[in-house]
Amino acid sequence: MKRMLNRIFRWFFKRSAWPYWCILALDCVVFMLSGLMVYYLFHNGMQTLTHFWSLVHILLIYLVVSVAFYKTFHTYAGIIRYSSFVDLSRVAAANLSAMVVVLLLHYWVYRWPERAFAHLTGREIVGIYAVTTVIMFCVRVLVKNLYELTYTSKRTHKTLIYGSGGGGVGLAKNIRTEKPQRFQLKGFIAHDATAGKHQLMGVDVYLTLDEVRGAVHKHGIDAVLVSPLRNRDFRRNTELQDLLIGEGVKIYMVENAKEWNFDDTASPVRLKEVQLEDLLPRDEIKVDMERVAEKLKGRRVLVTGSAGSIGSELVRQIASCGPSAMMLIDQAETPQHDIRLMMAKRWPGVPAETVVTSICRKDRMEEIFSLFRPEYVFHAAAYKHVPMMEDNPSEAVMNNVEGTKILADLSVKYGVAKFVMVSTDKAVNPTNVMGCSKRICEIYVQSLNKKSQSTQFVTTRFGNVLGSNGSVIPLFREQIRNGGPVTVTHPDIVRFFMLIPEACQLVLEAGTNGNGGEIFVFDMGQPVKIADLAHRMIRLAGASGVEVSYTGLRAGEKLYEEVLNEKENTKPSFHEKIRIAQVREYDFEQVTWWVDKLIDTSRQFDNMETVRMMKRIVPEYKSNNSQYDVLDKK
């Protein structure tokens, strides 16, 4: 029987929407039946048959007035199965207006002769319109509920929505109109525990963690949707996240939340199941990309490391600014080929040359600069893996230091307007070869800026970016997929994290607005404990039996990264998330002598002597858990 009824309902709702005349006809029938019913009740059933036709005549006259207002308020224009409060308010307004006009006709315009028509009192007219309104409400709500029940399957997620404001309500309306229905709304989680409402859209609003836990168990909740207006609040509420993850509840966020139209209930909302990076507590970073685009539009831009995590995102964001031409340099062939295909597909109107070569080849770089004549250089190419560079300090110097020196010198020679170098927080009080090599790069370009008359050199310094090559998150994800263990070097190790697009936006903002000589430091937010991150990833994945294993600090690794040297301080810049580091300045001739000597030493591939030279240039470089510790003791 249940299956047969379900088939009937599905047949009933198989059209995308009822024609408007069907809804209008239904409302007219409701009005006529309401009139007969009210007359019957007022007269205890007597005289109804006697005056039946005269009653029908006067009801038809009143119906003409009502239909005029149904048309005025468009009560039949909406899709009845998607009826909302707005639709019901239109019905109420139309019936109220019609009732007022009918009463005016009844009392002041023309009194119908009792011989021709059944006599209706003012109270009866009010009753007719009141009953009509109630029945029209009920019909719409009934059809809506039947539709939702018909398309609710066993695969439908029983759902709570985080955020009881406008964004949450808009999200709730959208999921209720989906066909087939993916999410069945069981309640809201208030983003503010002091919220006064306890019910919204016919479901409960839960204020506390205990109430949410009870709702999860009571309703069998298996999904929580986050209001697009409350992403930031949700990221900060780690207690709620841990509760949901611990209960095995999947969490979804709206894709492209900034572009989503809350009033659009016709098309299904695009939701994505959250990854760990979506839950890290961080403030939204707002960058004036229009201002950046104004400075890059029509310019020739060269990007090194264009196939890497940061470099490739810089390429995407710069290409969207409309440069006149782009030169993309990387020594990784396959990823560089992917960048070439991407540019041809997404920005065919931007001339872009992809070159496979090393920035350490001075003759090749000279040729590129002389032919391309870049106006902006974004230098993201670098060796960055700490343990690898700890074993290969000579290569770190030749690629990071010599490569940067070659590019910086050529930028001055060929009149580049602005040179923007991507550095790292590991350059602050470095404890490893990689961090020290980047600090030497900072020193060189900053000292060169004082000597250069044409080129402005800007350095940007930030921490780890989520999803980059070598990031712990892809590594943890792979380890969880393989059944564990998830390896963490130390239970107390912490790191700063930022999304790649956000980091690159800040690089562009700092690079295009800097005046030269600055080291811009990005506000990375609160540091994240890597052990906590690993445990949360395991719970998010729903993996059982996967353990966290501590392997010990790697060579050159420190427990926490710093953004500024303890002897340094900062001053504000043009952006609240960007600070300017006030660092020790160096004489260019002295720096050049030391850097040239370091490069010559690195070519001998004597690791110990190379690191010794690095420590002379950067006295604050103290090796940590490394074979080069002995150099600090002498």
C-alpha positions in Angstrom: 0.0 0.0 0.0 2.8 2.4 1.0 4.6 1.6 -2.3 1.5 2.3 -4.3 0.9 5.6 -2.6 4.5 6.6 -3.2 4.0 5.9 -6.9 0.9 7.9 -7.0 2.6 10.9 -5.3 5.6 10.6 -7.7 3.2 10.6 -10.6 1.4 13.6 -9.1 4.6 15.6 -8.7 6.3 14.4 -11.9 5.7 17.8 -13.7 8.2 20.5 -12.9 5.3 22.7 -11.7 1.5 23.0 -11.9 0.3 25.5 -14.6 -0.8 28.8 -13.0 -4.4 28.3 -14.0 -4.6 25.0 -12.0 -3.6 26.9 -8.9 -6.0 29.7 -9.6 -8.8 27.2 -10.3 -8.1 25.4 -7.0 -8.2 28.7 -5.1 -11.5 29.5 -6.7 -13.0 26.2 -5.7 -11.7 26.7 -2.2 -13.4 30.1 -2.0 -16.8 28.7 -3.3 -16.7 25.7 -0.9 -15.7 28.0 2.0 -18.7 30.3 1.2 -21.2 27.3 1.3 -19.6 25.9 4.4 -19.8 29.3 6.3 -23.4 29.9 5.2 -24.3 26.4 6.3 -22.7 26.9 9.8 -24.3 30.3 10.3 -27.8 29.0 9.5 -27.4 25.6 11.1 -27.9 23.9 7.7 -31.3 25.4 7.2 -32.1 27.4 4.1 -28.9 26.3 2.4 -30.7 24.2 -0.2 -33.5 26.8 -0.5 -31.1 29.6 -1.3 -28.4 27.4 -2.9 -28.4 29.0 -6.4 -28.8 32.6 -5.1 -26.0 31.9 -2.7 -23.8 30.6 -5.6 -24.6 33.8 -7.6 -23.5 36.2 -4.9 -20.4 34.1 -4.2 -19.5 34.3 -7.8 -19.7 38.1 -7.7 -17.5 38.1 -4.7 -15.2 35.7 -6.4 -14.7 38.1 -9.3 -13.4 40.6 -6.8 -11.2 38.0 -5.1 -9.7 36.9 -8.5 -8.8 40.5 -9.2 -6.7 40.6 -6.1 -5.2 37.1 -6.6 -3.9 38.5 -9.9 -2.7 41.7 -8.2 -0.8 39.8 -5.5 0.3 36.9 -7.8 -0.9 34.2 -5.4 -0.8 31.6 -8.1 2.5 32.6 -9.7 4.8 30.6 -7.3 5.4 26.8 -7.5 3.1 25.5 -4.9 5.4 22.7 -3.8 8.0 25.3 -2.9 5.6 27.5 -1.0 7.3 29.8 1.6 6.3 32.4 4.1 6.3 35.0 1.2 3.8 33.0 -0.7 1.5 32.6 2.3 1.7 36.3 3.1 0.6 37.1 -0.5 -2.4 34.8 0.0 -3.3 36.6 3.2 -2.9 40.1 1.7 -5.0 39.2 -1.3 -7.9 37.8 0.7 -7.8 40.7 3.2 -7.9 43.2 0.4 -10.8 41.4 -1.4 -12.7 41.2 1.9 -12.4 44.9 2.5 -13.7 45.7 -1.0 -16.6 43.2 -0.7 -17.6 44.7 2.7 -17.6 48.1 1.0 -19.9 46.8 -1.7 -22.1 45.1 0.9 -22.6 48.1 3.2 -22.0 51.3 1.3 -22.2 50.7 -2.5 -25.1 48.4 -3.1 -27.3 46.2 -0.9 -28.3 43.1 -2.7 -32.0 42.4 -2.8 -32.9 39.4 -0.8 -35.3 38.3 -3.5 -32.6 37.9 -6.0 -29.8 36.6 -3.8 -29.2 34.9 -0.5 -28.5 37.5 2.1 -25.0 37.4 3.7 -24.2 39.4 6.8 -20.9 41.2 7.3 -19.8 38.6 9.9 -20.5 35.8 7.3 -18.4 37.6 4.7 -15.5 37.9 7.2 -15.9 34.2 8.0 -15.9 33.2 4.4 -12.6 35.0 3.7 -11.0 33.7 7.0 -11.9 30.1 6.2 -10.7 30.6 2.6 -7.4 31.9 3.8 -6.9 29.0 6.3 -7.8 26.4 3.7 -5.5 28.0 1.0 -2.7 27.9 3.6 -3.4 24.3 4.4 -3.5 23.2 0.8 -0.1 24.8 0.1 1.5 23.4 3.2 0.0 19.9 2.5 1.3 19.8 -1.0 4.7 21.0 0.1 4.9 18.3 2.8 3.7 15.6 0.5 6.3 16.6 -2.0 9.1 16.5 0.6 7.9 13.1 1.9 7.7 11.7 -1.6 11.3 12.6 -2.4 12.8 11.8 0.9 14.6 8.5 0.6 16.6 6.3 3.0 19.8 7.8 1.6 18.7 11.3 2.7 21.0 12.8 5.3 19.3 13.9 8.6 20.7 17.3 8.9 21.3 20.2 11.2 22.3 23.7 9.9 24.9 25.8 11.7 23.7 29.4 11.7 20.2 30.5 12.5 20.4 33.8 10.7 19.6 34.7 7.1 22.3 32.5 5.5 21.1 29.4 7.5 17.5 30.1 6.6 18.4 30.5 2.9 20.3 27.3 3.0 17.4 25.5 4.6 15.0 26.7 2.0 17.3 25.5 -0.7 17.8 22.0 0.6 14.0 21.6 1.2 13.3 22.2 -2.5 15.9 19.8 -3.9 14.7 16.9 -6.0 15.6 14.3 -5.0 16.1 15.5 -1.5 19.6 15.0 -0.2 19.2 16.6 3.2 16.3 16.4 5.6 16.3 19.4 8.0 16.0 18.4 11.7 17.1 21.6 13.3 19.5 24.6 13.5 22.6 25.1 15.6 22.7 28.7 16.9 25.9 30.4 16.0 25.3 32.5 19.1 24.5 30.7 22.3 22.5 33.7 23.5 20.0 33.5 20.6 16.5 33.8 21.8 14.7 31.7 19.2 13.9 28.1 20.1 12.1 27.2 16.9 12.7 28.2 13.3 10.9 27.0 10.1 9.1 24.4 12.2 12.2 22.8 13.7 14.2 23.3 16.9 17.1 25.6 17.4 19.9 24.1 19.6 21.9 26.6 21.7 24.4 24.5 23.7 26.8 21.7 23.0 24.7 19.4 25.2 21.6 20.2 23.2 23.5 19.5 19.9 24.7 16.2 21.3 21.2 15.2 22.3 19.8 16.2 18.9 22.5 14.1 17.1 21.4 11.0 19.1 17.7 11.7 19.0 17.4 12.3 15.3 20.3 10.2 14.1 22.0 13.3 12.6 24.7 12.4 10.1 25.3 15.7 8.4 25.8 19.4 9.4 25.6 22.1 6.8 27.5 25.4 7.7 25.8 28.6 6.8 27.9 30.5 4.2 27.7 33.6 6.5 29.0 31.6 9.5 32.1 29.9 8.1 34.4 32.0 10.3 32.4 31.4 13.5 32.4 27.6 12.8 36.1 27.5 12.2 36.7 29.1 15.6 34.3 26.7 17.4 36.7 23.8 17.8 34.6 22.2 20.6 31.6 21.9 18.3 33.8 20.5 15.5 35.3 17.9 17.9 31.8 16.9 19.0 30.6 16.4 15.4 33.7 14.7 14.2 33.6 12.4 17.3 30.0 11.4 16.6 30.9 10.6 13.0 28.8 13.5 11.6 29.9 14.8 8.1 30.3 18.5 7.8 29.5 20.4 4.6 30.2 23.9 3.5 28.9 25.9 0.5 31.3 26.1 -2.5 31.9 29.7 -3.7 29.9 31.1 -0.8 30.6 34.7 -1.9 28.8 34.1 -5.2 25.8 32.2 -3.8 22.4 33.8 -4.0 20.5 33.1 -0.8 17.1 33.7 -2.5 17.8 31.2 -5.3 15.9 28.1 -4.3 15.3 26.8 -7.8 18.8 25.4 -8.3 20.5 23.1 -5.8 23.2 24.6 -3.7 26.7 23.3 -4.3 28.1 21.8 -1.1 31.5 20.2 -0.4 32.4 17.9 2.4 35.0 19.8 4.5 38.6 18.8 4.6 40.9 19.7 7.5 42.1 22.8 5.9 38.5 24.2 5.8 38.3 23.9 9.6 41.6 25.6 10.6 40.8 28.7 12.6 41.7 31.8 10.6 40.3 35.2 9.7 39.1 35.9 6.2 41.8 37.8 4.3 40.5 40.6 2.1 42.8 41.9 -0.6 42.0 44.7 -3.1 42.7 42.6 -6.2 41.2 45.4 -8.4 44.0 47.7 -7.3 46.6 44.9 -7.9 45.1 44.3 -11.3 45.5 48.0 -12.2 49.2 47.8 -11.6 49.8 44.5 -13.4 47.4 45.1 -16.4 49.4 45.5 -19.6 52.7 44.7 -17.9 55.3 42.1 -18.8 55.6 39.7 -15.9 58.2 37.0 -15.2 57.5 34.3 -12.7 60.1 31.8 -11.5 59.1 28.5 -9.9 56.0 28.8 -12.0 55.2 25.0 -11.7 55.4 25.0 -7.9 52.6 25.4 -5.3 53.1 29.1 -4.8 54.4 29.9 -8.3 51.5 28.2 -10.1 48.9 30.1 -8.0 50.8 33.3 -8.7 50.6 32.6 -12.4 46.8 32.1 -12.1 46.2 35.3 -10.2 48.5 37.4 -12.3 47.0 36.0 -15.5 43.6 37.1 -14.4 44.9 40.7 -14.0 45.5 40.9 -17.8 49.2 41.3 -18.2 50.5 42.0 -21.7 52.8 39.0 -21.6 54.1 36.4 -19.1 57.4 34.5 -18.9 57.1 31.3 -16.8 60.3 29.6 -15.7 60.7 26.2 -13.9 63.0 23.3 -14.2 60.3 20.7 -13.6 59.2 19.6 -17.1 55.9 17.8 -16.4 54.4 20.3 -14.0 55.5 23.1 -16.3 53.7 21.4 -19.2 50.6 21.4 -17.0 51.0 25.1 -16.5 51.3 25.6 -20.3 48.1 23.7 -20.9 46.3 25.6 -18.2 47.3 29.0 -19.7 46.2 27.9 -23.2 42.8 26.8 -21.9 41.9 29.5 -19.3 43.8 32.5 -20.5 44.3 32.1 -24.3 44.4 35.9 -24.7 47.5 36.3 -22.4 50.7 35.5 -24.3 52.7 33.2 -22.0 56.0 31.5 -22.7 56.8 28.4 -20.6 60.5 27.8 -20.3 62.1 24.7 -18.8 65.5 25.7 -17.3 67.2 26.5 -14.0 67.5 30.0 -12.6 71.2 29.1 -11.9 72.1 29.2 -15.6 73.3 32.7 -15.9 73.7 32.7 -19.7 70.1 31.5 -20.2 68.7 34.0 -17.7 70.6 36.8 -19.5 69.0 35.8 -22.8 65.5 35.6 -21.3 65.8 39.1 -19.7 67.4 40.7 -22.7 64.6 39.4 -25.0 61.6 39.5 -22.7 62.4 42.7 -20.8 60.2 42.0 -17.8 58.7 44.9 -15.8 57.7 42.7 -12.8 59.6 39.7 -11.5 58.0 37.4 -9.0 60.7 35.0 -7.7 59.2 31.9 -6.1 61.8 29.3 -7.3 63.7 27.7 -4.4 64.7 24.5 -2.8 62.6 24.3 0.3 62.6 20.9 1.9 64.5 21.2 5.2 65.9 17.6 5.6 66.9 17.5 1.9 68.8 20.8 2.1 70.4 19.8 5.4 72.0 16.9 3.4 72.8 19.1 0.4 73.9 22.6 1.6 76.0 23.3 -1.5 72.9 22.7 -3.7 70.9 25.0 -1.4 73.4 27.8 -1.9 73.8 27.4 -5.6 70.0 27.2 -6.3 68.6 29.5 -3.6 71.4 32.1 -3.1 73.2 32.1 -6.5 69.9 31.8 -8.4 68.4 34.7 -6.5 71.6 36.8 -7.1 71.6 36.1 -10.8 67.9 37.2 -11.1 68.3 40.2 -8.9 71.4 41.5 -10.8 69.7 41.0 -14.1 66.7 42.9 -12.9 68.8 45.9 -12.2 70.7 45.5 -15.5 67.5 45.4 -17.6 65.5 47.9 -15.7 62.9 45.7 -14.0 60.4 48.0 -12.2 59.8 45.7 -9.2 61.4 42.4 -8.0 59.3 40.5 -5.5 60.9 37.6 -3.6 59.0 34.9 -1.8 60.8 34.0 1.4 59.9 31.9 4.5 59.5 32.2 8.2 62.3 29.7 8.5 64.6 32.6 7.6 64.0 34.0 11.1 66.6 32.8 13.6 67.3 29.9 11.2 68.1 26.5 12.6 68.7 24.8 9.2 70.5 25.2 5.9 67.3 26.0 3.9 66.2 28.8 6.3 69.6 30.3 6.4 69.9 30.2 2.6 66.7 32.2 2.3 67.9 34.7 4.9 71.0 35.3 2.8 68.7 35.9 -0.2 66.8 38.5 1.9 70.0 40.2 2.9 71.2 40.4 -0.6 68.1 41.8 -2.3 67.5 44.3 0.5 71.1 45.6 0.3 70.9 45.7 -3.5 67.7 47.8 -3.2 69.7 50.7 -1.6 72.2 50.6 -4.5 69.7 50.3 -7.3 68.3 53.4 -9.0 65.6 51.8 -11.0 64.5 48.4 -9.5 62.5 48.2 -6.3 63.2 44.9 -4.3 60.5 43.6 -2.1 60.6 40.5 0.1 57.5 38.6 1.4 57.9 36.3 4.3 55.2 33.7 5.5 54.9 30.2 6.9 53.5 26.9 5.6 50.8 26.9 3.0 48.1 24.3 3.1 48.2 21.8 0.2 51.7 22.8 -1.0 54.1 20.2 -2.3 55.6 18.6 0.8 52.9 19.9 3.2 52.1 17.6 6.1 48.4 17.4 5.1 48.8 15.4 1.9 51.3 13.2 3.7 48.9 12.5 6.6 46.1 11.9 4.2 48.2 9.2 2.4 49.3 7.6 5.6 45.6 7.4 6.9 44.6 5.9 3.5 47.3 3.2 4.0 46.1 2.4 7.5 48.7 4.4 9.4 50.6 5.2 11.4 50.5 8.9 11.0 54.0 10.2 11.7 54.6 13.4 13.6 58.1 14.4 14.5 57.3 15.7 18.0 54.2 16.0 20.2 54.7 19.7 20.9 55.7 20.9 17.4 53.6 23.7 16.0 53.3 25.5 12.7 51.6 28.5 11.1 49.4 27.7 8.1 47.8 29.7 5.3 45.8 28.9 2.2 47.8 29.1 -1.0 45.4 31.5 -2.7 45.4 33.8 0.3 49.2 33.8 0.6 49.6 34.6 -3.1 47.1 37.4 -2.8 49.1 38.9 -0.1 52.3 38.5 -2.1 50.7 40.4 -5.0 49.4 43.1 -2.6 52.7 43.6 -0.9 54.7 43.3 -4.2 52.7 45.8 -6.1 52.4 48.3 -3.3 55.8 48.1 -1.7 58.3 50.9 -2.2 61.4 48.8 -2.2 63.7 47.5 0.6 60.8 46.2 2.7 60.5 42.7 4.2 56.8 42.2 4.5 55.6 39.8 7.1 52.2 38.2 6.8 49.9 37.7 9.8 49.5 33.9 9.8 47.0 33.8 12.6 47.3 31.3 15.4 49.8 28.4 15.3 48.5 24.9 14.9 49.8 22.0 16.9 50.7 19.3 14.4 49.8 16.4 16.7 46.3 17.8 17.1 46.0 18.3 13.4 46.9 14.6 12.8 44.3 13.4 15.3 41.6 15.5 13.8 42.4 14.3 10.3 42.1 10.7 11.5 38.7 11.4 13.1 37.5 13.3 10.0 38.4 10.4 7.8 36.5 8.0 10.1 39.5 5.8 10.3 39.7 3.3 13.2 42.8 1.8 14.4 45.1 4.5 12.9 47.6 5.7 15.4 49.9 8.7 15.6 53.6 7.8 15.9 56.3 10.3 17.0 59.5 9.9 15.1 61.7 12.7 16.6 62.7 16.1 15.2 64.4 15.9 11.8 67.8 17.5 11.1 67.5 21.2 11.2 63.9 21.2 12.4 62.6 23.3 15.3 59.6 23.0 17.4 58.1 26.3 16.4 58.6 28.8 13.6 59.1 32.5 14.2 57.9 35.3 11.9 60.3 37.9 13.2 63.8 37.9 14.8 63.7 38.7 18.5 65.8 41.8 17.8 63.4 42.9 15.1 60.0 44.6 15.4 57.4 45.6 12.9 55.4 48.5 11.8 52.0 48.6 10.1 51.6 48.7 6.3 48.8 49.4 3.8 47.1 46.1 4.8 46.1 44.9 8.3 47.4 41.4 7.6 50.8 42.7 6.3 53.5 44.1 8.6 56.8 45.6 7.7 59.8 44.1 9.5 62.4 46.5 10.8 65.5 44.5 10.2 69.2 45.0 10.4 70.6 46.5 7.2 73.8 45.5 5.5 76.4 47.2 3.3 76.0 46.1 -0.3 79.7 45.7 -1.1 80.3 43.7 2.0 77.3 41.5 1.3 78.4 40.9 -2.3 81.9 39.9 -1.2 80.4 37.4 1.3 77.9 36.0 -1.1 80.4 35.6 -3.9 82.8 33.8 -1.5 79.9 31.5 -0.3 79.0 30.6 -3.9 82.6 29.8 -4.7 82.8 27.6 -1.6 79.6 25.8 -2.4 81.1 24.8 -5.8 83.7 22.7 -3.9 80.9 20.6 -2.4 82.5 20.8 1.0 79.3 20.7 3.1 81.0 21.6 6.4 82.9 24.6 5.0 79.8 25.8 3.1 77.7 25.8 6.3 80.6 27.5 8.2 80.5 30.4 5.6 76.7 30.6 6.0 77.0 31.0 9.7 79.5 33.8 9.3 77.0 35.7 7.1 74.1 35.0 9.4 75.4 34.9 13.0 72.0 34.0 14.4 72.0 30.8 12.4 72.3 28.0 15.1 71.9 24.5 13.9 69.4 22.3 15.6 69.5 18.5 15.8 72.1 18.6 12.9 75.6 17.4 12.1 76.5 21.1 11.8 76.0 21.6 15.6 79.7 21.2 16.1 80.3 24.5 14.2 78.3 26.4 16.8 80.5 25.1 19.6 83.7 26.4 18.2 
